[in-house]
């Protein structure tokens, strides 16, 4: 297993190495797609109950740290 951080992992045996939430087969990209599509974190968590709120928030915080200068549009769609 190739860790990218404590919450997100990449394993060639899980979805071909796609970055997923640790202990699940849920790609991190799914969370980004949900948020980009105007859905809430709660809606994502309802659809993917194997992902904890803490894991989702930690993954978003880690992504934010890796993308300095990028701001998220927090206006409602």
C-alpha positions in Angstrom: 0.0 0.0 0.0 1.3 3.5 -0.9 0.1 6.0 1.7 -0.6 9.6 0.5 -1.5 10.6 4.0 -3.2 9.1 7.0 -6.7 9.2 5.5 -6.2 8.7 1.8 -4.3 5.6 0.5 -3.3 4.3 -2.9 -3.0 0.6 -3.3 -2.6 -1.1 -6.7 -5.0 -3.8 -5.6 -7.8 -1.4 -4.8 -9.4 0.3 -7.8 -6.1 0.1 -9.7 -4.3 2.4 -7.4 -6.9 5.2 -7.3 -6.7 7.3 -4.2 -9.4 6.1 -1.8 -10.4 6.7 1.8 -8.5 4.3 4.0 -10.4 1.1 4.7 -12.9 1.7 1.9 -13.2 1.5 -1.8 -14.5 5.1 -2.0 -12.3 7.3 -4.2 -11.4 10.7 -2.8 -12.4 12.1 -6.2 -16.0 11.2 -5.5 -16.0 13.7 -2.6 -14.6 16.4 -4.8 -17.1 15.6 -7.5 -20.0 15.8 -5.0 -18.9 19.1 -3.7 -18.2 20.5 -7.2 -21.7 19.5 -8.2 -23.2 21.6 -5.5 -23.9 18.7 -3.0 -23.2 19.0 0.6 -20.8 17.0 2.7 -23.8 15.5 4.5 -25.2 14.3 1.2 -21.8 12.7 0.3 -21.7 11.0 3.7 -25.2 9.7 3.4 -24.3 8.1 0.0 -21.0 6.7 1.3 -21.5 5.7 4.9 -18.2 3.9 5.1 -16.5 7.4 5.0 -16.5 9.2 8.3 -17.1 12.9 8.6 -13.7 13.2 10.3 -12.0 11.4 7.4 -13.7 13.6 4.8 -12.8 16.8 6.5 -9.2 15.6 7.1 -8.8 14.7 3.4 -10.2 18.1 2.3 -7.8 19.9 4.7 -4.9 17.9 3.4 -5.8 18.7 -0.2 -6.1 22.4 0.7 -2.6 22.3 2.2 -1.2 20.8 -1.0 -2.8 23.5 -3.2 -1.5 26.8 -1.8 -3.2 29.9 -3.3 -6.4 28.0 -4.2 -9.6 29.2 -2.6 -12.9 27.4 -2.6 -16.0 29.2 -3.7 -18.3 29.0 -0.7 -21.2 30.7 -2.4 -24.4 28.5 -2.8 -25.2 27.3 -6.3 
